[in-house]
Amino acid sequence: MREITDAHVAEPGLAVVEIAAADDKTAFAIQELLATRCATAPADRTTREPGKPGVRLRCFLDLRQEPGP
């Protein structure tokens, strides 16, 4: 995964969430749950780290905006 930069959290209300889950289905379900609560820039794929269990997914949240349709 790419590094989190200052721009990702430059203002109050911006956040980066990294999800670690057993499988893709679980990771995307958690991302969808977050999307119902706040505006997100969703991830379209998960990553796997060699030698580590499960998958990782990173999404970007904007608590200043309402969730999209």
Secondary structure as GFF3:
##gff-version 3
##sequence-region A 1 69
A	DSSP	three_ten_helix	6	9	.	.	.	ID=ss1
A	DSSP	beta_strand	14	21	.	.	.	ID=ss2
A	DSSP	alpha_helix	24	35	.	.	.	ID=ss3
A	DSSP	beta_strand	39	41	.	.	.	ID=ss4
A	DSSP	beta_strand	55	62	.	.	.	ID=ss5
###
